[in-house]
């Protein structure tokens, strides 16, 4: 049981780091154009999928942001 909780904490910590990194890159961009936004959105979606977030939810997020 302890191993499972540790795994969840690690996944959430990694997800948090990756989301923070994507948002930091977006905020550091001189100009936010479609390319910069697509790169950030791609990083966010990959992080969510690797954290086992439902594919349909990630797809819906991508469509809502665009």
CHARMM-style PDB file with segment names, atoms N, HN, CA, C and O in Angstrom:
ATOM      1  N   UNK     1       0.826  -1.188   0.000  1.00  0.00      PROA
ATOM      2  CA  UNK     1       0.000   0.000   0.000  1.00  0.00      PROA
ATOM      3  C   UNK     1       0.868   1.248   0.000  1.00  0.00      PROA
ATOM      4  O   UNK     1       0.590   2.200  -0.730  1.00  0.00      PROA
ATOM      5  N   UNK     2       1.916   1.249   0.814  1.00  0.00      PROA
ATOM      6  HN  UNK     2       2.141   0.475   1.407  1.00  0.00      PROA
ATOM      7  CA  UNK     2       2.794   2.411   0.887  1.00  0.00      PROA
ATOM      8  C   UNK     2       3.453   2.692  -0.461  1.00  0.00      PROA
ATOM      9  O   UNK     2       3.611   3.850  -0.847  1.00  0.00      PROA
ATOM     10  N   UNK     3       3.837   1.636  -1.174  1.00  0.00      PROA
ATOM     11  HN  UNK     3       3.709   0.695  -0.860  1.00  0.00      PROA
ATOM     12  CA  UNK     3       4.459   1.789  -2.493  1.00  0.00      PROA
ATOM     13  C   UNK     3       3.522   2.450  -3.477  1.00  0.00      PROA
ATOM     14  O   UNK     3       3.946   3.265  -4.297  1.00  0.00      PROA
ATOM     15  N   UNK     4       2.241   2.102  -3.401  1.00  0.00      PROA
ATOM     16  HN  UNK     4       1.897   1.440  -2.735  1.00  0.00      PROA
ATOM     17  CA  UNK     4       1.237   2.688  -4.284  1.00  0.00      PROA
ATOM     18  C   UNK     4       1.099   4.185  -4.034  1.00  0.00      PROA
ATOM     19  O   UNK     4       1.034   4.972  -4.978  1.00  0.00      PROA
ATOM     20  N   UNK     5       1.056   4.572  -2.774  1.00  0.00      PROA
ATOM     21  HN  UNK     5       1.110   3.933  -2.008  1.00  0.00      PROA
ATOM     22  CA  UNK     5       0.931   5.990  -2.420  1.00  0.00      PROA
ATOM     23  C   UNK     5       2.177   6.747  -2.864  1.00  0.00      PROA
ATOM     24  O   UNK     5       2.083   7.873  -3.354  1.00  0.00      PROA
ATOM     25  N   UNK     6       3.328   6.137  -2.695  1.00  0.00      PROA
ATOM     26  HN  UNK     6       3.405   5.223  -2.297  1.00  0.00      PROA
ATOM     27  CA  UNK     6       4.571   6.759  -3.127  1.00  0.00      PROA
ATOM     28  C   UNK     6       4.569   6.958  -4.636  1.00  0.00      PROA
ATOM     29  O   UNK     6       5.001   8.004  -5.121  1.00  0.00      PROA
ATOM     30  N   UNK     7       4.082   5.958  -5.394  1.00  0.00      PROA
ATOM     31  HN  UNK     7       3.731   5.109  -5.000  1.00  0.00      PROA
ATOM     32  CA  UNK     7       3.993   6.077  -6.848  1.00  0.00      PROA
ATOM     33  C   UNK     7       3.076   7.227  -7.249  1.00  0.00      PROA
ATOM     34  O   UNK     7       3.400   7.983  -8.165  1.00  0.00      PROA
ATOM     35  N   UNK     8       1.948   7.368  -6.583  1.00  0.00      PROA
ATOM     36  HN  UNK     8       1.685   6.754  -5.839  1.00  0.00      PROA
ATOM     37  CA  UNK     8       1.013   8.450  -6.890  1.00  0.00      PROA
ATOM     38  C   UNK     8       1.670   9.801  -6.619  1.00  0.00      PROA
ATOM     39  O   UNK     8       1.532  10.732  -7.413  1.00  0.00      PROA
ATOM     40  N   UNK     9       2.376   9.907  -5.511  1.00  0.00      PROA
ATOM     41  HN  UNK     9       2.488   9.151  -4.866  1.00  0.00      PROA
ATOM     42  CA  UNK     9       3.049  11.168  -5.177  1.00  0.00      PROA
ATOM     43  C   UNK     9       4.099  11.511  -6.227  1.00  0.00      PROA
ATOM     44  O   UNK     9       4.254  12.672  -6.603  1.00  0.00      PROA
ATOM     45  N   UNK    10       4.817  10.498  -6.695  1.00  0.00      PROA
ATOM     46  HN  UNK    10       4.691   9.554  -6.388  1.00  0.00      PROA
ATOM     47  CA  UNK    10       5.836  10.729  -7.710  1.00  0.00      PROA
ATOM     48  C   UNK    10       5.208  11.175  -9.025  1.00  0.00      PROA
ATOM     49  O   UNK    10       5.718  12.085  -9.679  1.00  0.00      PROA
ATOM     50  N   UNK    11       4.112  10.544  -9.412  1.00  0.00      PROA
ATOM     51  HN  UNK    11       3.698   9.805  -8.881  1.00  0.00      PROA
ATOM     52  CA  UNK    11       3.415  10.913 -10.650  1.00  0.00      PROA
ATOM     53  C   UNK    11       2.899  12.342 -10.547  1.00  0.00      PROA
ATOM     54  O   UNK    11       3.047  13.123 -11.487  1.00  0.00      PROA
ATOM     55  N   UNK    12       2.299  12.689  -9.423  1.00  0.00      PROA
ATOM     56  HN  UNK    12       2.178  12.055  -8.659  1.00  0.00      PROA
ATOM     57  CA  UNK    12       1.770  14.043  -9.248  1.00  0.00      PROA
ATOM     58  C   UNK    12       2.890  15.082  -9.201  1.00  0.00      PROA
ATOM     59  O   UNK    12       2.735  16.182  -9.732  1.00  0.00      PROA
ATOM     60  N   UNK    13       3.997  14.750  -8.580  1.00  0.00      PROA
ATOM     61  HN  UNK    13       4.123  13.857  -8.149  1.00  0.00      PROA
ATOM     62  CA  UNK    13       5.127  15.674  -8.523  1.00  0.00      PROA
ATOM     63  C   UNK    13       5.689  15.902  -9.924  1.00  0.00      PROA
ATOM     64  O   UNK    13       5.989  17.036 -10.299  1.00  0.00      PROA
ATOM     65  N   UNK    14       5.829  14.833 -10.689  1.00  0.00      PROA
ATOM     66  HN  UNK    14       5.585  13.912 -10.384  1.00  0.00      PROA
ATOM     67  CA  UNK    14       6.327  14.951 -12.059  1.00  0.00      PROA
ATOM     68  C   UNK    14       5.353  15.753 -12.920  1.00  0.00      PROA
ATOM     69  O   UNK    14       5.771  16.602 -13.708  1.00  0.00      PROA
ATOM     70  N   UNK    15       4.068  15.487 -12.772  1.00  0.00      PROA
ATOM     71  HN  UNK    15       3.729  14.797 -12.132  1.00  0.00      PROA
ATOM     72  CA  UNK    15       3.057  16.230 -13.518  1.00  0.00      PROA
ATOM     73  C   UNK    15       3.131  17.712 -13.170  1.00  0.00      PROA
ATOM     74  O   UNK    15       3.080  18.559 -14.062  1.00  0.00      PROA
ATOM     75  N   UNK    16       3.248  18.028 -11.905  1.00  0.00      PROA
ATOM     76  HN  UNK    16       3.289  17.340 -11.180  1.00  0.00      PROA
ATOM     77  CA  UNK    16       3.357  19.416 -11.479  1.00  0.00      PROA
ATOM     78  C   UNK    16       4.569  20.110 -12.065  1.00  0.00      PROA
ATOM     79  O   UNK    16       4.484  21.253 -12.514  1.00  0.00      PROA
ATOM     80  N   UNK    17       5.709  19.412 -12.062  1.00  0.00      PROA
ATOM     81  HN  UNK    17       5.778  18.484 -11.697  1.00  0.00      PROA
ATOM     82  CA  UNK    17       6.931  19.986 -12.638  1.00  0.00      PROA
ATOM     83  C   UNK    17       6.770  20.250 -14.130  1.00  0.00      PROA
ATOM     84  O   UNK    17       7.182  21.293 -14.637  1.00  0.00      PROA
ATOM     85  N   UNK    18       6.167  19.293 -14.822  1.00  0.00      PROA
ATOM     86  HN  UNK    18       5.833  18.446 -14.410  1.00  0.00      PROA
ATOM     87  CA  UNK    18       6.021  19.442 -16.278  1.00  0.00      PROA
ATOM     88  C   UNK    18       5.017  20.524 -16.641  1.00  0.00      PROA
ATOM     89  O   UNK    18       5.227  21.264 -17.602  1.00  0.00      PROA
ATOM     90  N   UNK    19       3.929  20.627 -15.885  1.00  0.00      PROA
ATOM     91  HN  UNK    19       3.759  20.026 -15.105  1.00  0.00      PROA
ATOM     92  CA  UNK    19       2.957  21.691 -16.142  1.00  0.00      PROA
ATOM     93  C   UNK    19       3.579  23.055 -15.839  1.00  0.00      PROA
ATOM     94  O   UNK    19       3.393  24.006 -16.598  1.00  0.00      PROA
ATOM     95  N   UNK    20       4.304  23.151 -14.749  1.00  0.00      PROA
ATOM     96  HN  UNK    20       4.456  22.379 -14.132  1.00  0.00      PROA
ATOM     97  CA  UNK    20       4.979  24.410 -14.399  1.00  0.00      PROA
ATOM     98  C   UNK    20       5.981  24.810 -15.471  1.00  0.00      PROA
ATOM     99  O   UNK    20       6.079  25.983 -15.833  1.00  0.00      PROA
ATOM    100  N   UNK    21       6.715  23.844 -15.971  1.00  0.00      PROA
ATOM    101  HN  UNK    21       6.635  22.891 -15.677  1.00  0.00      PROA
ATOM    102  CA  UNK    21       7.701  24.119 -17.016  1.00  0.00      PROA
ATOM    103  C   UNK    21       7.031  24.628 -18.285  1.00  0.00      PROA
ATOM    104  O   UNK    21       7.496  25.594 -18.890  1.00  0.00      PROA
ATOM    105  N   UNK    22       5.952  23.989 -18.685  1.00  0.00      PROA
ATOM    106  HN  UNK    22       5.574  23.204 -18.193  1.00  0.00      PROA
ATOM    107  CA  UNK    22       5.235  24.412 -19.897  1.00  0.00      PROA
ATOM    108  C   UNK    22       4.684  25.822 -19.730  1.00  0.00      PROA
ATOM    109  O   UNK    22       4.774  26.632 -20.653  1.00  0.00      PROA
ATOM    110  N   UNK    23       4.121  26.124 -18.578  1.00  0.00      PROA
ATOM    111  HN  UNK    23       4.048  25.466 -17.828  1.00  0.00      PROA
ATOM    112  CA  UNK    23       3.575  27.458 -18.338  1.00  0.00      PROA
ATOM    113  C   UNK    23       4.679  28.502 -18.217  1.00  0.00      PROA
ATOM    114  O   UNK    23       4.501  29.645 -18.638  1.00  0.00      PROA
ATOM    115  N   UNK    24       5.814  28.119 -17.646  1.00  0.00      PROA
ATOM    116  HN  UNK    24       5.959  27.190 -17.305  1.00  0.00      PROA
ATOM    117  CA  UNK    24       6.953  29.034 -17.546  1.00  0.00      PROA
ATOM    118  C   UNK    24       7.465  29.374 -18.942  1.00  0.00      PROA
ATOM    119  O   UNK    24       7.749  30.534 -19.237  1.00  0.00      PROA
ATOM    120  N   UNK    25       7.583  28.354 -19.806  1.00  0.00      PROA
ATOM    121  HN  UNK    25       7.352  27.411 -19.566  1.00  0.00      PROA
ATOM    122  CA  UNK    25       8.028  28.599 -21.176  1.00  0.00      PROA
ATOM    123  C   UNK    25       7.056  29.525 -21.901  1.00  0.00      PROA
ATOM    124  O   UNK    25       7.471  30.390 -22.671  1.00  0.00      PROA
ATOM    125  N   UNK    26       5.785  29.342 -21.655  1.00  0.00      PROA
ATOM    126  HN  UNK    26       5.448  28.639 -21.029  1.00  0.00      PROA
ATOM    127  CA  UNK    26       4.771  30.185 -22.281  1.00  0.00      PROA
ATOM    128  C   UNK    26       4.894  31.628 -21.771  1.00  0.00      PROA
ATOM    129  O   UNK    26       4.798  32.574 -22.554  1.00  0.00      PROA
ATOM    130  N   UNK    27       5.101  31.789 -20.486  1.00  0.00      PROA
ATOM    131  HN  UNK    27       5.179  31.021 -19.851  1.00  0.00      PROA
ATOM    132  CA  UNK    27       5.189  33.146 -19.929  1.00  0.00      PROA
ATOM    133  C   UNK    27       6.500  33.831 -20.300  1.00  0.00      PROA
ATOM    134  O   UNK    27       6.566  35.061 -20.317  1.00  0.00      PROA
ATOM    135  N   UNK    28       7.544  33.058 -20.598  1.00  0.00      PROA
ATOM    136  HN  UNK    28       7.490  32.059 -20.585  1.00  0.00      PROA
ATOM    137  CA  UNK    28       8.828  33.637 -20.992  1.00  0.00      PROA
ATOM    138  C   UNK    28       8.895  33.990 -22.471  1.00  0.00      PROA
ATOM    139  O   UNK    28       9.841  34.645 -22.908  1.00  0.00      PROA
ATOM    140  N   UNK    29       7.911  33.568 -23.238  1.00  0.00      PROA
ATOM    141  HN  UNK    29       7.143  33.036 -22.883  1.00  0.00      PROA
ATOM    142  CA  UNK    29       7.919  33.860 -24.672  1.00  0.00      PROA
ATOM    143  C   UNK    29       7.739  35.362 -24.896  1.00  0.00      PROA
ATOM    144  O   UNK    29       6.904  36.004 -24.257  1.00  0.00      PROA
ATOM    145  N   UNK    30       8.532  35.904 -25.808  1.00  0.00      PROA
ATOM    146  HN  UNK    30       9.210  35.383 -26.327  1.00  0.00      PROA
ATOM    147  CA  UNK    30       8.436  37.322 -26.132  1.00  0.00      PROA
ATOM    148  C   UNK    30       7.099  37.627 -26.800  1.00  0.00      PROA
ATOM    149  O   UNK    30       6.433  38.613 -26.483  1.00  0.00      PROA
ATOM    150  N   UNK    31       6.729  36.761 -27.727  1.00  0.00      PROA
ATOM    151  HN  UNK    31       7.270  35.961 -27.985  1.00  0.00      PROA
ATOM    152  CA  UNK    31       5.455  36.882 -28.437  1.00  0.00      PROA
ATOM    153  C   UNK    31       4.753  35.536 -28.341  1.00  0.00      PROA
ATOM    154  O   UNK    31       5.349  34.494 -28.615  1.00  0.00      PROA
ATOM    155  N   UNK    32       3.501  35.563 -27.955  1.00  0.00      PROA
ATOM    156  HN  UNK    32       3.017  36.410 -27.732  1.00  0.00      PROA
ATOM    157  CA  UNK    32       2.741  34.317 -27.896  1.00  0.00      PROA
ATOM    158  C   UNK    32       1.938  34.210 -29.183  1.00  0.00      PROA
ATOM    159  O   UNK    32       0.877  34.815 -29.337  1.00  0.00      PROA
ATOM    160  N   UNK    33       2.482  33.419 -30.102  1.00  0.00      PROA
ATOM    161  HN  UNK    33       3.344  32.927 -29.978  1.00  0.00      PROA
ATOM    162  CA  UNK    33       1.792  33.179 -31.361  1.00  0.00      PROA
ATOM    163  C   UNK    33       1.266  31.747 -31.370  1.00  0.00      PROA
ATOM    164  O   UNK    33       1.366  31.034 -30.372  1.00  0.00      PROA
ATOM    165  N   UNK    34       0.716  31.343 -32.485  1.00  0.00      PROA
ATOM    166  HN  UNK    34       0.635  31.922 -33.295  1.00  0.00      PROA
ATOM    167  CA  UNK    34       0.106  30.009 -32.563  1.00  0.00      PROA
ATOM    168  C   UNK    34       1.137  28.904 -32.331  1.00  0.00      PROA
ATOM    169  O   UNK    34       0.823  27.892 -31.704  1.00  0.00      PROA
ATOM    170  N   UNK    35       2.346  29.083 -32.822  1.00  0.00      PROA
ATOM    171  HN  UNK    35       2.600  29.906 -33.331  1.00  0.00      PROA
ATOM    172  CA  UNK    35       3.385  28.070 -32.651  1.00  0.00      PROA
ATOM    173  C   UNK    35       3.749  27.897 -31.176  1.00  0.00      PROA
ATOM    174  O   UNK    35       3.843  26.772 -30.686  1.00  0.00      PROA
ATOM    175  N   UNK    36       3.952  29.001 -30.476  1.00  0.00      PROA
ATOM    176  HN  UNK    36       3.876  29.915 -30.874  1.00  0.00      PROA
ATOM    177  CA  UNK    36       4.310  28.949 -29.056  1.00  0.00      PROA
ATOM    178  C   UNK    36       3.179  28.313 -28.258  1.00  0.00      PROA
ATOM    179  O   UNK    36       3.419  27.487 -27.378  1.00  0.00      PROA
ATOM    180  N   UNK    37       1.949  28.703 -28.570  1.00  0.00      PROA
ATOM    181  HN  UNK    37       1.755  29.374 -29.285  1.00  0.00      PROA
ATOM    182  CA  UNK    37       0.797  28.142 -27.873  1.00  0.00      PROA
ATOM    183  C   UNK    37       0.666  26.648 -28.142  1.00  0.00      PROA
ATOM    184  O   UNK    37       0.385  25.878 -27.224  1.00  0.00      PROA
ATOM    185  N   UNK    38       0.867  26.228 -29.392  1.00  0.00      PROA
ATOM    186  HN  UNK    38       1.095  26.853 -30.139  1.00  0.00      PROA
ATOM    187  CA  UNK    38       0.790  24.801 -29.725  1.00  0.00      PROA
ATOM    188  C   UNK    38       1.868  23.990 -29.025  1.00  0.00      PROA
ATOM    189  O   UNK    38       1.618  22.865 -28.593  1.00  0.00      PROA
ATOM    190  N   UNK    39       3.075  24.557 -28.909  1.00  0.00      PROA
ATOM    191  HN  UNK    39       3.278  25.471 -29.260  1.00  0.00      PROA
ATOM    192  CA  UNK    39       4.154  23.860 -28.199  1.00  0.00      PROA
ATOM    193  C   UNK    39       3.810  23.676 -26.727  1.00  0.00      PROA
ATOM    194  O   UNK    39       3.998  22.594 -26.171  1.00  0.00      PROA
ATOM    195  N   UNK    40       3.310  24.729 -26.098  1.00  0.00      PROA
ATOM    196  HN  UNK    40       3.158  25.609 -26.549  1.00  0.00      PROA
ATOM    197  CA  UNK    40       2.941  24.647 -24.680  1.00  0.00      PROA
ATOM    198  C   UNK    40       1.790  23.667 -24.482  1.00  0.00      PROA
ATOM    199  O   UNK    40       1.804  22.858 -23.554  1.00  0.00      PROA
ATOM    200  N   UNK    41       0.801  23.747 -25.355  1.00  0.00      PROA
ATOM    201  HN  UNK    41       0.790  24.404 -26.109  1.00  0.00      PROA
ATOM    202  CA  UNK    41      -0.345  22.847 -25.258  1.00  0.00      PROA
ATOM    203  C   UNK    41       0.081  21.402 -25.472  1.00  0.00      PROA
ATOM    204  O   UNK    41      -0.426  20.499 -24.807  1.00  0.00      PROA
ATOM    205  N   UNK    42       1.006  21.180 -26.391  1.00  0.00      PROA
ATOM    206  HN  UNK    42       1.418  21.913 -26.931  1.00  0.00      PROA
ATOM    207  CA  UNK    42       1.524  19.829 -26.627  1.00  0.00      PROA
ATOM    208  C   UNK    42       2.239  19.282 -25.400  1.00  0.00      PROA
ATOM    209  O   UNK    42       2.048  18.124 -25.029  1.00  0.00      PROA
ATOM    210  N   UNK    43       3.067  20.121 -24.768  1.00  0.00      PROA
ATOM    211  HN  UNK    43       3.221  21.062 -25.070  1.00  0.00      PROA
ATOM    212  CA  UNK    43       3.774  19.700 -23.557  1.00  0.00      PROA
ATOM    213  C   UNK    43       2.783  19.360 -22.441  1.00  0.00      PROA
ATOM    214  O   UNK    43       2.943  18.361 -21.740  1.00  0.00      PROA
ATOM    215  N   UNK    44       1.772  20.192 -22.287  1.00  0.00      PROA
ATOM    216  HN  UNK    44       1.642  21.004 -22.857  1.00  0.00      PROA
ATOM    217  CA  UNK    44       0.766  19.960 -21.248  1.00  0.00      PROA
ATOM    218  C   UNK    44       0.009  18.672 -21.517  1.00  0.00      PROA
ATOM    219  O   UNK    44      -0.201  17.876 -20.602  1.00  0.00      PROA
ATOM    220  N   UNK    45      -0.401  18.457 -22.751  1.00  0.00      PROA
ATOM    221  HN  UNK    45      -0.230  19.103 -23.495  1.00  0.00      PROA
ATOM    222  CA  UNK    45      -1.152  17.239 -23.096  1.00  0.00      PROA
ATOM    223  C   UNK    45      -0.304  15.988 -22.907  1.00  0.00      PROA
ATOM    224  O   UNK    45      -0.794  14.978 -22.402  1.00  0.00      PROA
ATOM    225  N   UNK    46       0.971  16.046 -23.311  1.00  0.00      PROA
ATOM    226  HN  UNK    46       1.370  16.866 -23.721  1.00  0.00      PROA
ATOM    227  CA  UNK    46       1.858  14.890 -23.107  1.00  0.00      PROA
ATOM    228  C   UNK    46       2.018  14.579 -21.626  1.00  0.00      PROA
ATOM    229  O   UNK    46       1.993  13.416 -21.224  1.00  0.00      PROA
ATOM    230  N   UNK    47       2.181  15.612 -20.822  1.00  0.00      PROA
ATOM    231  HN  UNK    47       2.202  16.557 -21.148  1.00  0.00      PROA
ATOM    232  CA  UNK    47       2.337  15.409 -19.377  1.00  0.00      PROA
ATOM    233  C   UNK    47       1.084  14.773 -18.790  1.00  0.00      PROA
ATOM    234  O   UNK    47       1.173  13.860 -17.970  1.00  0.00      PROA
ATOM    235  N   UNK    48      -0.074  15.251 -19.207  1.00  0.00      PROA
ATOM    236  HN  UNK    48      -0.147  15.993 -19.873  1.00  0.00      PROA
ATOM    237  CA  UNK    48      -1.332  14.686 -18.696  1.00  0.00      PROA
ATOM    238  C   UNK    48      -1.495  13.238 -19.123  1.00  0.00      PROA
ATOM    239  O   UNK    48      -1.897  12.397 -18.318  1.00  0.00      PROA
ATOM    240  N   UNK    49      -1.190  12.936 -20.379  1.00  0.00      PROA
ATOM    241  HN  UNK    49      -0.863  13.619 -21.032  1.00  0.00      PROA
ATOM    242  CA  UNK    49      -1.323  11.555 -20.859  1.00  0.00      PROA
ATOM    243  C   UNK    49      -0.353  10.627 -20.147  1.00  0.00      PROA
ATOM    244  O   UNK    49      -0.710   9.494 -19.824  1.00  0.00      PROA
ATOM    245  N   UNK    50       0.861  11.085 -19.898  1.00  0.00      PROA
ATOM    246  HN  UNK    50       1.151  12.005 -20.161  1.00  0.00      PROA
ATOM    247  CA  UNK    50       1.833  10.251 -19.196  1.00  0.00      PROA
ATOM    248  C   UNK    50       1.453  10.061 -17.734  1.00  0.00      PROA
ATOM    249  O   UNK    50       1.924   9.126 -17.086  1.00  0.00      PROA
ATOM    250  N   UNK    51       0.602  10.942 -17.211  1.00  0.00      PROA
ATOM    251  HN  UNK    51       0.219  11.701 -17.737  1.00  0.00      PROA
ATOM    252  CA  UNK    51       0.102  10.798 -15.841  1.00  0.00      PROA
ATOM    253  C   UNK    51      -1.202   9.999 -15.829  1.00  0.00      PROA
ATOM    254  O   UNK    51      -1.903   9.953 -14.818  1.00  0.00      PROA
ATOM    255  N   UNK    52      -1.516   9.376 -16.957  1.00  0.00      PROA
ATOM    256  HN  UNK    52      -0.947   9.414 -17.779  1.00  0.00      PROA
ATOM    257  CA  UNK    52      -2.691   8.508 -17.112  1.00  0.00      PROA
ATOM    258  C   UNK    52      -4.018   9.243 -17.008  1.00  0.00      PROA
ATOM    259  O   UNK    52      -5.010   8.677 -16.547  1.00  0.00      PROA
ATOM    260  N   UNK    53      -4.042  10.499 -17.433  1.00  0.00      PROA
ATOM    261  HN  UNK    53      -3.237  10.958 -17.808  1.00  0.00      PROA
ATOM    262  CA  UNK    53      -5.312  11.217 -17.530  1.00  0.00      PROA
ATOM    263  C   UNK    53      -6.041  10.667 -18.750  1.00  0.00      PROA
ATOM    264  O   UNK    53      -5.416  10.354 -19.764  1.00  0.00      PROA
ATOM    265  N   UNK    54      -7.341  10.551 -18.654  1.00  0.00      PROA
ATOM    266  HN  UNK    54      -7.849  10.805 -17.831  1.00  0.00      PROA
ATOM    267  CA  UNK    54      -8.170   9.997 -19.720  1.00  0.00      PROA
ATOM    268  C   UNK    54      -7.912  10.728 -21.038  1.00  0.00      PROA
ATOM    269  O   UNK    54      -7.903  11.958 -21.086  1.00  0.00      PROA
ATOM    270  N   UNK    55      -7.703   9.955 -22.102  1.00  0.00      PROA
ATOM    271  HN  UNK    55      -7.710   8.956 -22.062  1.00  0.00      PROA
ATOM    272  CA  UNK    55      -7.394  10.501 -23.418  1.00  0.00      PROA
ATOM    273  C   UNK    55      -8.479  11.454 -23.898  1.00  0.00      PROA
ATOM    274  O   UNK    55      -8.176  12.498 -24.476  1.00  0.00      PROA
ATOM    275  N   UNK    56      -9.734  11.105 -23.666  1.00  0.00      PROA
ATOM    276  HN  UNK    56      -9.980  10.256 -23.197  1.00  0.00      PROA
ATOM    277  CA  UNK    56     -10.842  11.942 -24.119  1.00  0.00      PROA
ATOM    278  C   UNK    56     -10.847  13.293 -23.392  1.00  0.00      PROA
ATOM    279  O   UNK    56     -11.185  14.318 -23.985  1.00  0.00      PROA
ATOM    280  N   UNK    57     -10.476  13.291 -22.120  1.00  0.00      PROA
ATOM    281  HN  UNK    57     -10.202  12.459 -21.638  1.00  0.00      PROA
ATOM    282  CA  UNK    57     -10.402  14.550 -21.369  1.00  0.00      PROA
ATOM    283  C   UNK    57      -9.275  15.445 -21.892  1.00  0.00      PROA
ATOM    284  O   UNK    57      -9.432  16.661 -21.994  1.00  0.00      PROA
ATOM    285  N   UNK    58      -8.144  14.829 -22.218  1.00  0.00      PROA
ATOM    286  HN  UNK    58      -8.017  13.840 -22.135  1.00  0.00      PROA
ATOM    287  CA  UNK    58      -7.018  15.587 -22.757  1.00  0.00      PROA
ATOM    288  C   UNK    58      -7.384  16.161 -24.122  1.00  0.00      PROA
ATOM    289  O   UNK    58      -7.065  17.310 -24.425  1.00  0.00      PROA
ATOM    290  N   UNK    59      -8.052  15.355 -24.939  1.00  0.00      PROA
ATOM    291  HN  UNK    59      -8.310  14.422 -24.692  1.00  0.00      PROA
ATOM    292  CA  UNK    59      -8.495  15.828 -26.257  1.00  0.00      PROA
ATOM    293  C   UNK    59      -9.469  16.984 -26.115  1.00  0.00      PROA
ATOM    294  O   UNK    59      -9.380  17.963 -26.857  1.00  0.00      PROA
ATOM    295  N   UNK    60     -10.397  16.883 -25.171  1.00  0.00      PROA
ATOM    296  HN  UNK    60     -10.469  16.087 -24.569  1.00  0.00      PROA
ATOM    297  CA  UNK    60     -11.367  17.935 -24.940  1.00  0.00      PROA
ATOM    298  C   UNK    60     -10.669  19.219 -24.460  1.00  0.00      PROA
ATOM    299  O   UNK    60     -11.038  20.317 -24.876  1.00  0.00      PROA
ATOM    300  N   UNK    61      -9.675  19.082 -23.597  1.00  0.00      PROA
ATOM    301  HN  UNK    61      -9.376  18.190 -23.258  1.00  0.00      PROA
ATOM    302  CA  UNK    61      -8.914  20.227 -23.132  1.00  0.00      PROA
ATOM    303  C   UNK    61      -8.243  20.918 -24.309  1.00  0.00      PROA
ATOM    304  O   UNK    61      -8.304  22.140 -24.441  1.00  0.00      PROA
ATOM    305  N   UNK    62      -7.598  20.123 -25.167  1.00  0.00      PROA
ATOM    306  HN  UNK    62      -7.548  19.130 -25.060  1.00  0.00      PROA
ATOM    307  CA  UNK    62      -6.902  20.681 -26.334  1.00  0.00      PROA
ATOM    308  C   UNK    62      -7.886  21.444 -27.228  1.00  0.00      PROA
ATOM    309  O   UNK    62      -7.579  22.541 -27.694  1.00  0.00      PROA
ATOM    310  N   UNK    63      -9.053  20.871 -27.463  1.00  0.00      PROA
ATOM    311  HN  UNK    63      -9.302  19.980 -27.084  1.00  0.00      PROA
ATOM    312  CA  UNK    63     -10.035  21.510 -28.326  1.00  0.00      PROA
ATOM    313  C   UNK    63     -10.570  22.792 -27.670  1.00  0.00      PROA
ATOM    314  O   UNK    63     -10.784  23.791 -28.357  1.00  0.00      PROA
ATOM    315  N   UNK    64     -10.782  22.771 -26.367  1.00  0.00      PROA
ATOM    316  HN  UNK    64     -10.608  21.959 -25.810  1.00  0.00      PROA
ATOM    317  CA  UNK    64     -11.297  23.958 -25.680  1.00  0.00      PROA
ATOM    318  C   UNK    64     -10.297  25.105 -25.682  1.00  0.00      PROA
ATOM    319  O   UNK    64     -10.680  26.269 -25.800  1.00  0.00      PROA
ATOM    320  N   UNK    65      -9.014  24.776 -25.552  1.00  0.00      PROA
ATOM    321  HN  UNK    65      -8.703  23.830 -25.457  1.00  0.00      PROA
ATOM    322  CA  UNK    65      -7.996  25.819 -25.553  1.00  0.00      PROA
ATOM    323  C   UNK    65      -7.850  26.441 -26.943  1.00  0.00      PROA
ATOM    324  O   UNK    65      -7.685  27.653 -27.081  1.00  0.00      PROA
ATOM    325  N   UNK    66      -7.914  25.600 -27.954  1.00  0.00      PROA
ATOM    326  HN  UNK    66      -8.048  24.616 -27.841  1.00  0.00      PROA
ATOM    327  CA  UNK    66      -7.798  26.119 -29.320  1.00  0.00      PROA
ATOM    328  C   UNK    66      -9.044  26.880 -29.660  1.00  0.00      PROA
ATOM    329  OT1 UNK    66      -9.164  27.406 -30.767  1.00  0.00      PROA
TER     330      UNK     66
END
